[in-house]
Amino acid sequence: MKTNRRDFIKQAAMGAAGLGLATSLPEFLYADTATKPFFKLAVSQFSFASQFWTKQLDPLNFPAKAKELGISGLDYCSMFFADKAKDQQFLSDLKKRATDAGSYNLRIMVDGEGVLGDLNEANRLKAVDNHHKWIDAAAALGCPMIRVNVEGDGNPDDVAKAAVDSLGRLIEYGGKQKIDVIVENHVGISCNAGWLAGVMKQVNSKHCGTLADFGNFCINRTKPETNDIAGYMKTKCLEEYDKYKGITELMPYAKGVHAKSHMFMPDGSDPETDFLKMFKIIKESGFNGWVSIEYEGGLLKMYSKEDKYLDDYAGTTATKKLIEKVAAMV
């Protein structure tokens, strides 16, 4: 049975139609793991970003894609169906496909709807209003939460005050439909985990929390040459907040975790993040919710053309196996 299982995993990882893998997969992909983890496993839609942006995948097929990987939690990205927030037929179809796949609609990660920490009140309130449709969409899908960003330029204390006000307004709106509002360490000042933890302390609501991401701790980055995803993917981080310290600071408020990865060493380890150390921090915090895989190597491969990155499917599969391996050790 072990040989059959190893063969099946190898065929699933290497034989997905149209992937054209150029990099050998880590050997640990073929190892058996049976220990039940202390958390539930989800997958971020962004893990297949290059496939969605090149139209290889339709947003409606995300539940089926996650099912291929044996993952039940669905972590949606608004950017892949940005024009569908109010499309009730689309949302109904997507919910049905998730139900048919035996999946759980976890959240919608919302981007591109304005700056919730903007010091210009009119701009900020417009951003708050822009998020309402995604709270409504989450309710239609049966998601218990949305993820927002709380970036902003200016004095950190002033940005925090603006962000707290915005979050309070969204929590109030979301409460009408029992939708929580959570914040990822994602862009700008929110990558400073100490600052974001301070915002959570001020908000002080059981309906707000963090989405603690392993990889978003760059507090000083080069400016993109072009104002698009391609330009951003070519930027370099000049200064990074200590990620282990950051995850430790965010976990007391965590309503979710993003296990982010880009590449793997031959032994299956991630050269950028010590997953074992991360999961020990997560476990010690008492967290037992959803950990969502967010693999970004496929997108880097798409723009850099470098073979050191695995394609979307293989990279997400590798991340899943790494998490399973680590979960058996913590």
GUNU-341478 format. One record per residue (C-alpha): residue in one letter; x, y, z. Coordinates in Angstrom, 3 decimals. Each point is the difference from the previous one (the first is absolute). Example, Ala and Ser with C-alpha at 12.3 -4.5 7.8 and 13.67 -1.06 7.14 Angstrom:
<rec A <12.300 -4.500 7.800>>
<rec S <1.370 3.440 -0.660>>
! end
This chain:
<rec M <0.000 0.000 0.000>>
<rec K <2.858 2.412 0.738>>
<rec T <1.445 -0.442 -3.474>>
<rec N <-3.394 0.679 -1.567>>
<rec R <-0.451 3.127 2.094>>
<rec R <3.438 1.349 -0.918>>
<rec D <-0.718 -0.681 -3.667>>
<rec F <-3.364 1.740 0.272>>
<rec I <1.486 3.137 1.611>>
<rec K <2.744 0.133 -2.617>>
<rec Q <-2.476 -0.367 -2.863>>
<rec A <-2.310 2.636 1.486>>
<rec A <2.845 2.470 0.420>>
<rec M <1.671 -0.639 -3.355>>
<rec G <-2.939 -0.900 -2.187>>
<rec A <-2.343 2.991 0.361>>
<rec A <-0.953 1.050 -3.512>>
<rec G <1.720 3.058 -1.395>>
<rec L <2.407 0.643 2.870>>
<rec G <3.242 -0.799 -1.798>>
<rec L <2.117 -0.260 3.143>>
<rec A <3.594 0.998 -0.554>>
<rec T <1.287 -0.658 3.519>>
<rec S <0.452 -3.331 1.795>>
<rec L <-2.275 -0.346 2.994>>
<rec P <1.505 -0.482 3.470>>
<rec E <0.451 -3.618 1.006>>
<rec F <-2.114 0.419 3.127>>
<rec L <-3.088 0.325 -2.205>>
<rec Y <-0.063 -3.755 -0.273>>
<rec A <0.194 -0.680 3.741>>
<rec D <-3.027 -1.231 1.922>>
<rec T <-1.476 2.083 2.837>>
<rec A <-2.882 -1.068 2.183>>
<rec T <0.034 2.230 3.084>>
<rec K <-3.118 2.144 0.367>>
<rec P <1.002 3.683 0.357>>
<rec F <-1.263 2.319 2.744>>
<rec F <-1.421 2.371 -2.633>>
<rec K <-2.247 -0.129 -3.069>>
<rec L <1.517 0.431 -3.460>>
<rec A <-1.192 2.462 -2.635>>
<rec V <1.481 1.344 -3.219>>
<rec S <0.186 3.574 -1.214>>
<rec Q <-1.357 0.660 -3.477>>
<rec F <3.131 2.090 -0.520>>
<rec S <2.012 -3.233 -0.032>>
<rec F <-1.253 -0.423 -3.576>>
<rec A <0.370 3.668 -0.953>>
<rec S <1.833 -0.567 -3.263>>
<rec Q <-2.649 -2.486 -1.118>>
<rec F <-2.868 2.349 0.804>>
<rec W <1.657 2.999 -1.655>>
<rec T <0.851 -1.951 -3.159>>
<rec K <-3.568 -1.406 -0.111>>
<rec Q <1.194 -3.599 0.389>>
<rec L <-2.346 -0.135 2.971>>
<rec D <-3.455 1.489 0.370>>
<rec P <-0.812 1.389 3.481>>
<rec L <-2.958 -2.383 0.143>>
<rec N <2.437 -2.935 -0.200>>
<rec F <1.895 0.910 3.180>>
<rec P <-1.957 -2.477 2.197>>
<rec A <0.788 -2.845 -2.405>>
<rec K <3.679 1.003 -0.065>>
<rec A <0.193 -0.083 3.789>>
<rec K <-1.742 -3.384 0.041>>
<rec E <2.721 -1.376 -2.333>>
<rec L <2.467 0.782 2.790>>
<rec G <-2.170 -1.522 2.703>>
<rec I <-0.533 3.405 1.647>>
<rec S <-3.415 1.022 1.282>>
<rec G <0.429 3.654 1.057>>
<rec L <-0.421 2.680 -2.686>>
<rec D <1.742 3.353 0.436>>
<rec Y <-1.365 2.203 -2.823>>
<rec C <1.684 3.072 -1.559>>
<rec S <-2.282 2.830 -1.102>>
<rec M <2.387 0.966 -2.812>>
<rec F <-0.860 -3.125 -1.973>>
<rec F <-3.699 0.853 -0.137>>
<rec A <0.123 3.736 0.669>>
<rec D <-3.017 0.730 -2.208>>
<rec K <-2.146 -2.730 1.583>>
<rec A <-0.458 1.316 3.547>>
<rec K <-3.648 0.857 -0.687>>
<rec D <-0.646 -2.752 -2.545>>
<rec Q <-2.383 -2.249 1.910>>
<rec Q <-0.062 -2.654 -2.724>>
<rec F <3.802 -0.286 0.044>>
<rec L <0.100 -0.154 3.799>>
<rec S <-2.757 -2.612 0.054>>
<rec D <1.842 -2.124 -2.576>>
<rec L <3.272 0.308 1.909>>
<rec K <-1.650 -0.973 3.278>>
<rec K <-1.609 -3.042 -1.655>>
<rec R <3.330 -1.117 -1.468>>
<rec A <1.619 0.297 3.421>>
<rec T <-2.815 -2.030 1.550>>
<rec D <0.233 -2.640 -2.725>>
<rec A <3.762 -0.274 0.613>>
<rec G <-0.545 -0.438 3.735>>
<rec S <1.858 3.262 0.635>>
<rec Y <-0.282 2.668 2.680>>
<rec N <-0.180 3.650 -1.091>>
<rec L <2.421 1.580 2.454>>
<rec R <0.365 3.654 -1.018>>
<rec I <0.411 2.552 -2.779>>
<rec M <3.293 1.913 -0.014>>
<rec V <-0.859 3.498 -1.203>>
<rec D <2.471 2.176 -1.897>>
<rec G <-0.170 3.129 -2.135>>
<rec E <-2.931 1.681 1.758>>
<rec G <1.771 2.986 1.509>>
<rec V <2.197 0.809 2.987>>
<rec L <-1.615 -0.628 3.394>>
<rec G <2.747 1.927 1.781>>
<rec D <-0.180 3.031 -2.292>>
<rec L <0.377 3.236 1.951>>
<rec N <-2.371 1.695 -2.436>>
<rec E <-3.367 -0.754 1.602>>
<rec A <-2.030 0.220 -3.221>>
<rec N <2.299 -2.471 -1.752>>
<rec R <-0.021 -2.319 2.996>>
<rec L <-3.772 -0.051 0.374>>
<rec K <-0.297 -0.734 -3.716>>
<rec A <2.343 -2.967 0.523>>
<rec V <-2.177 -1.225 2.876>>
<rec D <-3.079 0.222 -2.212>>
<rec N <1.818 -1.873 -2.800>>
<rec H <0.486 -2.964 2.340>>
<rec H <-3.699 -0.372 0.782>>
<rec K <-0.712 -1.916 -3.195>>
<rec W <2.632 -2.583 0.940>>
<rec I <-1.553 -0.514 3.423>>
<rec D <-3.274 -0.600 -1.847>>
<rec A <1.757 -2.387 -2.403>>
<rec A <1.556 -1.907 2.912>>
<rec A <-3.434 -0.401 1.533>>
<rec A <-1.354 -1.292 -3.325>>
<rec L <2.810 -2.582 -0.196>>
<rec G <-0.350 -1.025 3.619>>
<rec C <3.451 1.297 0.991>>
<rec P <0.312 1.059 3.654>>
<rec M <2.505 2.775 -0.709>>
<rec I <1.755 2.288 -2.467>>
<rec R <3.649 1.068 0.052>>
<rec V <0.834 3.687 -0.459>>
<rec N <3.171 2.123 -0.108>>
<rec V <0.752 2.890 2.368>>
<rec E <2.773 1.858 -1.766>>
<rec G <0.434 3.776 0.097>>
<rec D <2.666 2.694 -0.278>>
<rec G <0.904 2.443 2.745>>
<rec N <0.667 -0.067 3.709>>
<rec P <-0.454 -3.626 1.165>>
<rec D <-2.205 1.042 2.935>>
<rec D <-2.260 2.019 -2.304>>
<rec V <-0.231 -2.856 -2.510>>
<rec A <-0.832 -2.382 2.852>>
<rec K <-2.782 2.306 1.206>>
<rec A <-1.454 0.177 -3.522>>
<rec A <0.259 -3.777 -0.433>>
<rec V <-1.715 -0.664 3.336>>
<rec D <-2.896 2.245 -1.014>>
<rec S <-0.326 -1.723 -3.408>>
<rec L <0.101 -3.456 1.537>>
<rec G <-2.623 0.998 2.545>>
<rec R <-2.331 1.108 -2.794>>
<rec L <0.548 -3.229 -1.948>>
<rec I <-0.522 -2.141 3.089>>
<rec E <-3.297 1.773 0.597>>
<rec Y <-1.121 -0.578 -3.594>>
<rec G <1.221 -3.594 0.013>>
<rec G <-1.726 -0.735 3.277>>
<rec K <-3.383 0.312 -1.691>>
<rec Q <0.867 -3.120 -2.027>>
<rec K <2.308 -1.659 2.539>>
<rec I <3.119 0.682 -2.088>>
<rec D <3.271 0.655 1.839>>
<rec V <2.688 2.332 -1.331>>
<rec I <3.642 -1.066 0.231>>
<rec V <3.243 1.723 -0.984>>
<rec E <3.081 -1.512 -1.627>>
<rec N <3.543 1.221 0.441>>
<rec H <0.025 0.694 -3.702>>
<rec V <1.098 3.409 -1.276>>
<rec G <1.691 3.133 1.280>>
<rec I <-0.148 0.717 3.710>>
<rec S <-2.021 -3.163 0.715>>
<rec C <3.182 -2.021 -0.649>>
<rec N <1.203 1.364 3.341>>
<rec A <-1.575 -2.637 2.230>>
<rec G <0.448 2.045 3.160>>
<rec W <-1.990 2.845 -1.544>>
<rec L <-2.738 -2.338 -1.255>>
<rec A <-0.264 -1.725 3.381>>
<rec G <-0.439 3.450 1.518>>
<rec V <-2.881 0.702 -2.387>>
<rec M <-1.653 -3.287 1.003>>
<rec K <0.364 0.913 3.674>>
<rec Q <-1.723 3.324 -0.634>>
<rec V <-2.816 -1.560 -2.041>>
<rec N <-0.543 -2.525 2.800>>
<rec S <-2.762 -1.988 -1.687>>
<rec K <-0.613 -3.735 -0.222>>
<rec H <-1.216 0.682 -3.541>>
<rec C <3.389 1.297 -1.142>>
<rec G <3.394 -1.676 -0.089>>
<rec T <3.074 -0.690 -2.065>>
<rec L <0.883 -2.213 -2.932>>
<rec A <3.597 -0.752 0.940>>
<rec D <2.069 -0.484 -3.166>>
<rec F <3.461 -1.621 0.068>>
<rec G <1.365 2.079 -2.852>>
<rec N <-1.306 3.571 0.240>>
<rec F <2.411 1.761 2.299>>
<rec C <1.804 2.349 -2.398>>
<rec I <-0.079 3.465 1.598>>
<rec N <2.175 1.693 -2.638>>
<rec R <-0.218 -0.977 -3.673>>
<rec T <1.315 1.423 -3.275>>
<rec K <-2.555 1.885 -2.084>>
<rec P <-1.553 -1.975 -2.881>>
<rec E <1.008 1.094 -3.500>>
<rec T <-3.574 -0.460 -1.180>>
<rec N <-3.240 0.285 1.981>>
<rec D <-1.157 -3.577 -0.530>>
<rec I <0.606 -3.507 1.309>>
<rec A <2.951 -0.527 -2.358>>
<rec G <1.706 3.121 1.333>>
<rec Y <-0.637 -0.981 3.608>>
<rec M <1.339 -3.534 -0.474>>
<rec K <3.333 1.479 -1.119>>
<rec T <0.446 2.180 3.090>>
<rec K <2.473 -0.903 2.722>>
<rec C <-0.380 0.139 3.748>>
<rec L <2.546 2.323 1.609>>
<rec E <-0.990 -0.551 3.618>>
<rec E <-2.039 -2.805 1.559>>
<rec Y <-1.699 -0.220 3.388>>
<rec D <1.017 -3.146 1.890>>
<rec K <-2.602 -2.489 -1.253>>
<rec Y <0.142 -2.286 3.038>>
<rec K <-0.412 2.936 2.359>>
<rec G <-2.776 1.275 -2.272>>
<rec I <-1.962 -3.258 -0.046>>
<rec T <0.369 -0.217 3.787>>
<rec E <-1.478 3.512 0.323>>
<rec L <-2.889 -0.685 -2.385>>
<rec M <-1.102 -3.425 1.237>>
<rec P <-1.876 1.254 3.100>>
<rec Y <-2.405 1.720 -2.417>>
<rec A <0.104 -2.574 -2.804>>
<rec K <-3.168 -1.223 -1.672>>
<rec G <2.071 -1.570 -2.755>>
<rec V <3.547 -0.765 -1.161>>
<rec H <1.599 0.158 -3.437>>
<rec A <2.796 -2.539 -0.445>>
<rec K <1.803 1.782 -2.830>>
<rec S <2.763 -1.522 -2.103>>
<rec H <1.824 0.672 -3.260>>
<rec M <2.543 -2.769 -0.489>>
<rec F <1.438 -3.178 1.496>>
<rec M <3.413 -1.526 0.598>>
<rec P <0.692 -3.596 -1.168>>
<rec D <-0.761 -1.284 3.514>>
<rec G <-3.425 1.654 -0.113>>
<rec S <0.767 2.903 2.333>>
<rec D <-0.921 3.593 -0.757>>
<rec P <3.212 2.099 -0.212>>
<rec E <-1.838 3.182 1.039>>
<rec T <-2.015 -1.233 2.980>>
<rec D <0.542 -2.589 2.715>>
<rec F <-3.445 -1.639 -0.132>>
<rec L <0.664 -2.119 3.085>>
<rec K <0.836 3.097 2.042>>
<rec M <-3.105 1.762 -1.345>>
<rec F <-2.353 -2.846 0.822>>
<rec K <1.426 -0.317 3.491>>
<rec I <-0.839 3.687 0.538>>
<rec I <-3.485 -0.571 -1.397>>
<rec K <-0.638 -3.044 2.174>>
<rec E <1.318 1.673 3.145>>
<rec S <-2.437 2.875 -0.599>>
<rec G <-2.911 -2.424 0.373>>
<rec F <-1.190 0.556 -3.568>>
<rec N <-1.952 -2.908 -1.525>>
<rec G <-1.780 1.713 -2.890>>
<rec W <0.724 0.105 -3.729>>
<rec V <3.511 0.144 -1.445>>
<rec S <-0.161 0.996 -3.647>>
<rec I <2.696 -0.883 -2.531>>
<rec E <1.106 2.982 -2.061>>
<rec Y <2.597 -1.003 -2.582>>
<rec E <1.431 2.888 -2.054>>
<rec G <2.796 -1.721 -1.899>>
<rec G <-2.233 -0.619 -3.003>>
<rec L <-0.567 3.719 -0.422>>
<rec L <3.726 0.713 0.378>>
<rec K <0.709 -2.698 -2.588>>
<rec M <-2.499 1.593 -2.356>>
<rec Y <1.703 3.403 0.135>>
<rec S <3.648 -0.992 0.551>>
<rec K <0.068 -3.135 -2.209>>
<rec E <2.323 -1.578 2.597>>
<rec D <-0.141 -3.784 0.333>>
<rec K <0.842 0.117 3.719>>
<rec Y <-3.697 0.634 0.686>>
<rec L <-2.598 -2.737 -0.213>>
<rec D <-3.180 0.554 -1.978>>
<rec D <-3.252 0.790 1.817>>
<rec Y <-1.312 -3.522 0.476>>
<rec A <3.329 -1.637 0.846>>
<rec G <0.995 2.815 2.357>>
<rec T <-3.304 -0.146 1.848>>
<rec T <0.303 -3.789 0.220>>
<rec A <3.539 0.344 1.355>>
<rec T <-1.120 2.549 2.592>>
<rec K <-2.788 -2.334 1.105>>
<rec K <2.435 -2.882 0.453>>
<rec L <2.444 2.204 1.900>>
<rec I <-2.805 1.078 2.346>>
<rec E <-1.071 -3.622 0.505>>
<rec K <3.582 -0.968 0.773>>
<rec V <0.419 2.839 2.485>>
<rec A <-3.389 -0.651 1.620>>
<rec A <1.183 -3.489 0.866>>
<rec M <3.007 1.475 1.819>>
<rec V <-1.434 2.807 2.130>>
! end
